[in-house]
Amino acid sequence: MVNRHNALQKHDHTSQPAPKPASGGGAPSHPWRQWYSSAQGPDSLPLEVAQPKKPQWGRYIYLAIIGCIVGLVLREIYTGLFWFNAQGAISGRQYNVSPSQTVTIDEVLISPSEEVKAGQPLVKLNSPELVQALARNEAEIARMQADMVESTSRISSNREELRARITSLRAQQESLESKSRTEIERINAMRRLVAAGAVSRGSLQELEMQHSETWSDYQRVKAELEAAYRQSSALAESQSDPAQQAMPENRLASLTKLRESIQNQLNSLELRAPSDGVVANVRVSRGDVLKAGEPAVIMLEQDDSRAFLFFPPSAQGKLKVGQVVPAHTSAGVDYPLRIEKIYPRMESRSAQSYSELNAPDNASLVAEAVPADGGEFPDALNSGTPIYGRVPRWSLAEDIEKAVAAVGEFFNGESTRKSPEGDEQASAITAVQ
């Protein structure tokens, strides 16, 4: 629209009348321009379409991205070139909660970073040994119950059999006694006939042989009857003895108590927290088999917490006990720390535990630190919280002081070496005089 307005203004300007001749009757200064202007018709200008200007936001975005990249690179160069960076965590007293026998994990009741109280159940367990013991106990109870039932039925059956046998043997004994008496009477009568010569002696011998067989059967039946009486009396005594009757019952009662004890152990078989603290790591899941002494849960106590910072070995000359190290959490909260101990990485169980979790691969120097103000860590910095610190690679003032001290020691050493020679010369001159 602006271009079109300019074109119209230009057209109005060209269509204006020619200027009048100068006053005084003189000829115009440029007559050919007047003729050319009158000969030319109105200018026909082409229609110009105004195009909007393109915004420059893309250029600004590119510049912003490049600026961010340059800033990040400069920041990494600054932090890596001028500082020794440390990474670590807050750690309290460590507890490895482990079973005393081989168990299987039935259920995990906690998760990492969870706060627990002393005595709180952490993991429910299931012991294969207790399960096998319970199975053996139940099998023994079933066998004892079957034996008791069988013993009772057997005793009743034996009693009935003994009664029937005693009755039968008594009848046989009475029959044999009657037969024996009859045979004795016949033998006596036969002996009288033999003595009178009425019968032959062979008939008497035949009767005597029959009587011998009858007497032998009588003695056998009598012995069996006596044995049956003894068995019956022994059976009666065993039933009348309370101690003997209580033996299987006592055994069954003890097995039942043992089964209840094993079941209670299985129901209460779990790992509990030894003290108040925070769960640092859970190394098991449901269904895992855990041997005796293997840690299932690693706990960190909240009291007497320390910060463990892992530095590269090249930072050893820049660390000293009592030094205040600027540190911060992952949330960016600054919290200065004071170094209390410096030692290699593998000399602390807490350091070893956290070296597996948080320490860089090249970190081999551990700085154990406490709050710089001498107080305790706040609740936000509980056990297991990652923390980051750094110390400068170069300190200009300290380097200058060290250089000056080295130069001073050098010159002091030179003057010390020269002074004994002068003393010797002076003493020699004195001796000559």
Secondary structure, 3 states (H helix, E strand, C coil): CHHHHHHHHHHHHHCCCCCCCCCCCCCCCCHHHHHHHHHCCCCCCCCCCCCCCCCCHHHHHHHHHHHHHHHHHHHHHHHHHHEEEEEEEEECCEEEECCCCCEEEEEECCCCCCEECCCCEEEEEECHHHHHHHHHHHHHHHHHHHHHHHHHHHHHHHHHHHHHHHHHHHHHHHHHHHHHHHHHHHHHHHHHHHHHCCCCHHHHHHHHHHHHHHHHHHHHHHHHHHHHHHHHHHHHHHHHCHHHHHHHHHHHHHHHHHHHHHHHHHHCCEEECCCCEEEEEECCCCCCEECCCCCCEEEEECCCCEEEEEECHHHHHHCCCCCEECEEECCCCECCEEEEEEEEHHHCHHHHHHHHHCCCCCCCEEEEEEECCCCCCCCCCCCCCEEEEEEECCCHHHHHHHHHHHHHHHHHHHHHHHHHHHHHHHHHHHHHC
